Amino acid sequence: QVQLVESGGGLVQSGGSLTLSCAASGSIFSRYIMGWYRQAPGKQREWVADITSGRSTNYADSVKGRFTISRDSADSTLYLQINSLKPEDTAVYYCNAFQVGGGMNYWGKGTLVTVSS
């Protein structure tokens, strides 16, 4: 069982920055694709970015150039650096771990990011 705990959300002004963290239980990065998703009020959850075991990164077009996903294997922490925040980035941000080849899929409980205009 993988546990994921997000932190770092908060209220920030438009144009500001935040760094979200996701602490994962155990050393899972070599076996999982780690990702960030978000769910805005009244909308479906959407994929934001992911990073593979080989550290390849992928981003949704809406965040490309503003968001950076990274990970620190030493302390099993996933990060999402968010720059140039926009009101439309307001959402609950979720950490996800998808097991390559095994199909197991884990979610954190989310952290709320609110961007004021």
Secondary structure in CASP SS format (residue, H / E / C, confidence):
PFRMAT SS
TARGET T0000
AUTHOR 0000-0000-0000
METHOD secondary structure of the structure
MODEL  1
Q C 1.00
V C 1.00
Q C 1.00
L E 1.00
V E 1.00
E E 1.00
S E 1.00
G C 1.00
G C 1.00
G E 1.00
L E 1.00
V E 1.00
Q E 1.00
S C 1.00
G C 1.00
G C 1.00
S C 1.00
L E 1.00
T E 1.00
L E 1.00
S E 1.00
C E 1.00
A E 1.00
A E 1.00
S C 1.00
G C 1.00
S C 1.00
I C 1.00
F C 1.00
S C 1.00
R C 1.00
Y E 1.00
I E 1.00
M E 1.00
G E 1.00
W E 1.00
Y E 1.00
R E 1.00
Q E 1.00
A C 1.00
P C 1.00
G C 1.00
K C 1.00
Q C 1.00
R C 1.00
E E 1.00
W E 1.00
V E 1.00
A E 1.00
D E 1.00
I E 1.00
T C 1.00
S C 1.00
G C 1.00
R C 1.00
S C 1.00
T E 1.00
N E 1.00
Y E 1.00
A C 1.00
D C 1.00
S C 1.00
V C 1.00
K C 1.00
G C 1.00
R C 1.00
F E 1.00
T E 1.00
I E 1.00
S E 1.00
R E 1.00
D E 1.00
S C 1.00
A C 1.00
D C 1.00
S C 1.00
T E 1.00
L E 1.00
Y E 1.00
L E 1.00
Q E 1.00
I E 1.00
N C 1.00
S C 1.00
L C 1.00
K C 1.00
P H 1.00
E H 1.00
D H 1.00
T C 1.00
A E 1.00
V E 1.00
Y E 1.00
Y E 1.00
C E 1.00
N E 1.00
A E 1.00
F E 1.00
Q E 1.00
V C 1.00
G C 1.00
G C 1.00
G C 1.00
M C 1.00
N E 1.00
Y E 1.00
W E 1.00
G C 1.00
K C 1.00
G C 1.00
T E 1.00
L E 1.00
V E 1.00
T E 1.00
V E 1.00
S E 1.00
S C 1.00
END
